[in-house]
């Protein structure tokens, strides 16, 4: 299955996950959860297979093949791992063991680790960004499926620092913060896009040194978080894959304050309309319950363990967006257990990420299965003060 179609499936799952999380400040990895569902899918049958097909956005066998391809051909800037552990004391059905043997070779299998072992696996495969497993080990635990994703990248060109007042008078953050991030003249991209989900939106793209692009997308005040995140995924996946994204020409927009920008005119010898951006630094840590109806894990439980048994599905995620780079990680677990010109006029759009907005990190310039794949997403409502986090000897 083409990578762009899988990216679309993950983006649709992200909308499903977002509706369950709501509009609180958070970070998540829809891909981390989707991978577990895709790996478990071939074990399902009947209504559970139908439910997983709907949640995954494609046939379970196609999803499993896509998950195998992602694990077999990892992205250089996205650490990825998966595991399926069982307790040696438990006798599983032949169907379960057939499914287990058919897992991709990259999926770690074997005896279920204890709590220290689960935590160590999470630390190893999230580059140390997450220290503890999202599920608790207990003597009744007999099956755990796990996935981990992580990235640590530096921007090609670091942000500049700017007074928080540049977020605008209407921003609830301009009075709370001292400094924010301002896009440099080169090395970043910014534009105003047309979104059917959220209307016209401000878009800023920070380019990592290798293989990752991080999209920040802000709509007008009052647009629901789910709509903005859906727009962010659509724009990020399309743009990262080289597809056309509908954009607004600045000359077609009225001067003055827009949904997430200030449009003005200035005299410049350089000519050509431009977009700049100011946005806050931010960080988030989230513990997400994935056992809610509609997220697919109930069907996974029924497929792997038909008998009644307590189960849980959880994700621990973190992200940090700073002047110099971006880092993020997620551990997801399912457990059963128990040149000069003449001066002219040009328009400048100062994009202002001064109220809650969406962020999507997309893998690029890597193996084909990863191209355009949304890896992490966030809804930013609690910004941090920007700081000069460059090394002292830089």
C-alpha positions in Angstrom: 0.0 0.0 0.0 1.4 3.5 -0.9 2.9 5.4 2.0 0.6 8.3 1.3 -2.5 6.2 1.8 -1.1 4.8 5.1 -0.3 8.4 6.2 -3.9 9.2 5.5 -5.1 6.3 7.6 -2.9 7.4 10.5 -4.2 11.0 10.1 -7.8 9.7 10.3 -7.0 7.7 13.4 -5.4 10.9 14.8 -8.8 12.6 14.5 -10.5 9.7 16.3 -7.9 9.8 19.0 -8.2 13.6 19.3 -11.9 13.4 19.8 -11.3 11.1 22.8 -8.6 13.3 24.3 -10.4 16.7 24.0 -8.9 20.1 23.9 -6.6 20.0 26.9 -2.8 20.6 26.4 -1.3 17.3 25.3 1.0 15.5 23.0 0.3 12.1 21.5 1.5 9.7 18.9 -1.5 8.4 16.8 1.1 6.4 14.8 2.2 4.5 18.0 -1.3 3.4 18.7 -2.1 2.6 15.1 1.0 0.4 14.8 -0.2 -1.8 17.7 -3.7 -2.1 16.2 -2.2 -3.0 12.8 0.1 -5.6 14.2 -2.8 -7.3 16.1 -5.3 -7.0 13.2 -4.5 -10.3 11.5 -5.6 -12.2 14.6 -9.1 -10.8 14.4 -12.2 -12.3 12.8 -15.9 -11.5 12.4 -17.2 -8.3 14.0 -13.8 -7.5 15.6 -12.1 -7.6 12.2 -14.8 -5.3 10.9 -14.3 -2.9 13.8 -10.5 -2.9 13.3 -10.9 -2.3 9.5 -13.0 0.8 10.3 -10.6 2.1 12.9 -7.4 1.4 10.9 -8.9 3.0 7.8 -7.9 0.0 5.6 -8.0 -3.8 5.5 -6.3 -5.4 8.5 -3.9 -7.3 6.3 -2.8 -4.2 4.4 -2.4 -2.4 7.7 -0.2 -5.2 9.1 1.9 -5.2 5.9 2.3 -1.4 6.3 3.3 -1.8 9.9 5.9 -4.4 9.0 7.3 -2.1 6.3 7.7 0.8 8.7 9.5 -1.4 11.2 11.7 -3.2 8.6 12.9 0.1 7.0 13.2 2.5 9.9 13.6 6.3 9.5 17.0 7.6 10.4 15.5 10.3 12.6 12.6 8.4 14.2 13.6 5.5 16.5 10.9 2.8 16.3 10.4 -0.5 18.1 7.6 -3.0 18.8 7.3 -6.0 21.1 4.8 -8.8 22.0 5.6 -10.5 25.3 3.7 -13.3 27.0 4.0 -14.9 30.5 5.6 -18.4 30.3 3.1 -19.9 32.7 0.1 -19.2 30.4 -1.1 -21.6 27.7 -2.3 -19.7 24.6 -4.5 -21.0 21.8 -3.0 -22.3 18.6 -4.6 -19.4 16.8 -2.7 -17.0 19.1 0.6 -18.8 18.6 0.1 -18.8 14.8 -0.4 -15.0 14.9 2.6 -14.6 17.2 4.8 -16.6 14.8 3.6 -14.5 11.8 4.7 -11.2 13.4 7.4 -9.3 11.6 10.9 -10.3 12.7 11.5 -6.8 14.0 8.9 -7.3 16.7 10.6 -8.5 19.9 8.9 -11.5 21.4 9.6 -13.7 24.4 8.8 -13.9 28.1 7.1 -10.9 29.6 9.5 -8.7 31.5 8.9 -7.4 35.0 8.3 -3.7 35.8 12.0 -2.9 35.7 12.3 -4.7 32.3 9.3 -2.8 30.8 10.7 0.5 32.0 14.2 -0.3 30.7 12.7 -1.2 27.3 10.8 2.1 27.2 13.9 4.1 28.1 16.0 2.4 25.5 13.6 2.8 22.7 12.5 6.4 23.4 16.1 7.7 23.6 15.7 8.1 27.3 12.9 10.7 26.9 10.3 8.5 28.7 11.5 6.8 31.8 8.6 4.5 32.7 6.2 2.1 30.9 2.7 3.4 30.6 1.3 0.2 32.1 2.0 -1.3 35.5 3.3 -4.9 35.8 1.6 -7.3 38.2 1.7 -11.0 38.8 -1.6 -11.4 36.9 -0.2 -9.8 33.7 0.3 -12.3 30.9 0.3 -10.4 27.6 1.8 -7.0 26.6 2.0 -5.5 23.2 4.2 -2.4 23.0 5.4 0.2 20.5 7.9 3.0 20.9 8.7 6.0 18.8 11.2 8.8 19.5 13.0 11.7 17.8 15.6 14.3 18.7 16.4 16.8 16.0 17.9 20.2 15.7 16.5 22.9 13.4 18.5 23.7 10.2 18.3 27.3 11.3 17.5 28.1 15.0 14.7 30.5 15.8 15.4 34.1 16.9 14.0 35.3 20.2 11.3 38.1 20.3 9.3 39.9 23.0 6.1 38.0 23.9 4.1 41.2 23.1 4.6 40.3 19.4 1.9 37.6 19.8 -0.6 40.5 19.7 -2.8 42.3 22.2 -5.6 39.7 21.9 -3.3 36.8 22.8 -3.9 35.4 26.3 -0.2 34.4 26.4 1.4 37.8 25.5 1.1 39.0 29.1 2.2 35.7 30.7 5.4 35.1 28.7 8.5 37.2 28.4 10.0 35.8 25.2 8.8 33.8 22.2 10.3 32.4 19.1 10.5 34.3 15.8 11.1 32.6 12.5 14.5 33.7 10.9 14.7 35.2 7.5 15.8 31.9 6.0 15.5 28.2 6.7 11.8 28.2 7.8 8.6 28.4 5.8 5.3 30.2 6.6 2.1 30.7 4.7 -1.6 31.0 5.0 -3.5 27.9 3.9 -7.1 27.2 3.0 -8.6 24.5 5.2 -12.1 23.0 4.8 -12.0 21.8 8.4 -10.8 25.1 10.1 -11.1 27.9 7.6 -8.0 30.0 6.7 -5.1 29.0 8.9 -1.6 30.2 9.7 1.1 27.6 8.9 4.7 27.6 10.1 7.1 24.8 9.0 10.3 24.3 11.0 12.9 22.2 9.1 15.1 19.8 11.0 18.6 19.2 9.9 17.6 15.7 8.8 14.4 14.1 7.8 11.7 15.8 9.9 9.4 18.8 9.3 7.3 20.2 12.2 4.1 22.0 11.2 2.4 24.5 13.5 -1.1 25.4 12.4 -3.3 28.1 14.0 -6.9 28.9 13.2 -9.2 31.6 14.4 -10.3 31.9 18.0 -13.0 29.4 18.9 -12.4 26.9 16.1 -12.6 23.5 17.8 -9.3 21.7 18.6 -10.4 18.7 16.6 -10.9 20.8 13.5 -7.6 22.5 13.8 -5.7 19.2 14.3 -7.5 17.6 11.4 -6.5 20.6 9.2 -2.9 20.3 10.5 -2.7 16.7 9.6 -4.1 17.2 6.2 -1.8 20.1 5.4 1.3 18.5 6.9 0.8 15.2 5.2 0.1 16.8 1.8 2.9 19.3 2.0 5.5 16.8 3.3 4.7 14.4 0.4 5.1 17.2 -2.1 1.4 17.5 -2.9 -0.3 20.9 -3.5 -1.7 22.7 -0.5 -4.3 25.4 -1.2 -2.8 28.8 -0.1 -4.1 32.3 0.2 -2.4 35.0 -1.7 -1.8 37.9 0.6 -3.1 40.3 -1.9 -6.5 38.6 -1.7 -6.8 39.2 2.1 -7.8 42.4 3.8 -5.2 44.4 5.7 -5.4 44.3 9.4 -6.0 41.6 12.0 -7.0 38.2 10.7 -7.8 34.9 12.4 -4.2 34.3 13.3 -2.2 37.1 11.7 -1.7 40.8 11.2 -1.5 41.7 7.6 0.3 45.0 6.8 2.2 46.7 4.0 5.7 48.0 4.0 8.2 49.5 1.7 11.0 47.2 0.6 13.5 46.9 -2.1 13.4 43.2 -1.9 9.8 43.0 -3.2 7.5 39.9 -3.0 5.0 39.2 -0.3 6.3 37.3 2.7 5.1 35.6 5.8 6.9 35.7 9.1 5.9 33.9 12.3 6.1 34.2 16.1 5.1 31.3 18.3 5.9 30.2 21.8 8.3 27.5 22.9 6.3 24.7 24.5 6.6 21.3 26.1 4.1 18.6 27.1 3.9 15.3 28.9 0.7 13.2 28.5 -0.6 9.9 29.9 -3.4 8.8 27.6 -6.1 6.1 28.2 -6.6 4.2 24.9 -9.1 1.8 26.3 -12.0 4.1 25.4 -14.6 2.9 23.0 -13.8 3.6 19.3 -10.0 3.5 19.6 -9.8 -0.1 18.5 -8.2 -1.8 21.5 -11.3 -3.6 22.7 -11.4 -5.5 19.3 -7.7 -6.3 19.8 -8.4 -7.8 23.2 -11.3 -9.9 21.9 -9.1 -11.1 19.0 -6.0 -12.0 21.1 -7.7 -13.1 24.3 -11.4 -14.2 23.7 -12.0 -15.1 27.3 -13.1 -12.4 29.8 -10.0 -10.7 31.3 -9.1 -7.3 32.6 -7.1 -5.3 30.1 -5.6 -1.8 29.6 -4.3 0.3 26.7 -2.2 3.3 27.5 0.2 5.7 26.0 2.9 7.9 27.6 4.1 10.7 25.4 6.3 13.8 25.7 7.5 16.6 23.4 9.6 19.7 23.6 9.7 22.5 21.0 12.5 25.1 21.6 14.6 27.7 19.8 17.1 25.1 18.6 15.1 21.9 18.0 12.4 19.4 18.7 12.3 16.2 20.6 9.4 13.8 21.2 8.7 10.3 22.2 5.8 8.0 22.9 5.5 4.5 24.4 2.2 2.7 23.7 1.2 -0.5 25.5 -1.7 -2.9 25.4 -1.8 -5.3 28.4 -4.0 -8.1 29.4 -3.8 -9.5 32.9 -5.1 -9.8 35.0 19.2 39.9 -6.0 18.5 44.1 -5.8 15.3 45.8 -7.0 13.7 49.2 -6.9 11.7 49.9 -3.7 8.1 48.9 -4.0 5.1 48.0 -1.9 4.8 44.5 -0.5 2.5 42.8 2.0 3.8 41.1 5.1 1.7 38.7 7.1 2.9 38.4 10.7 1.5 35.0 11.7 0.7 35.0 15.4 0.5 31.7 17.2 -1.0 33.5 20.2 -3.8 31.2 21.1 -4.2 27.4 21.2 -2.9 25.7 18.0 -2.0 22.4 16.5 1.4 20.9 15.8 2.2 17.9 13.6 5.7 16.3 13.1 6.0 14.5 9.7 8.8 12.2 8.6 10.5 13.2 5.3 13.6 12.3 3.2 13.6 8.8 4.6 12.6 5.3 3.4 9.5 5.2 1.2 7.1 3.8 3.9 8.0 6.8 6.1 7.7 9.6 3.5 5.0 12.0 4.7 4.1 9.9 7.8 2.7 12.0 10.7 4.6 10.7 13.7 3.6 13.1 16.6 0.9 15.7 17.1 0.1 18.2 19.8 -2.5 20.7 20.8 -0.7 23.6 22.5 -2.6 25.5 25.2 0.2 26.0 27.8 3.2 27.7 26.3 6.7 28.1 27.8 9.0 31.1 27.9 11.5 30.9 25.1 15.1 30.7 26.2 18.5 30.7 24.6 19.1 26.9 24.9 22.2 26.9 22.6 25.2 25.2 24.2 27.6 27.6 26.0 30.4 26.9 23.5 28.2 27.2 20.4 
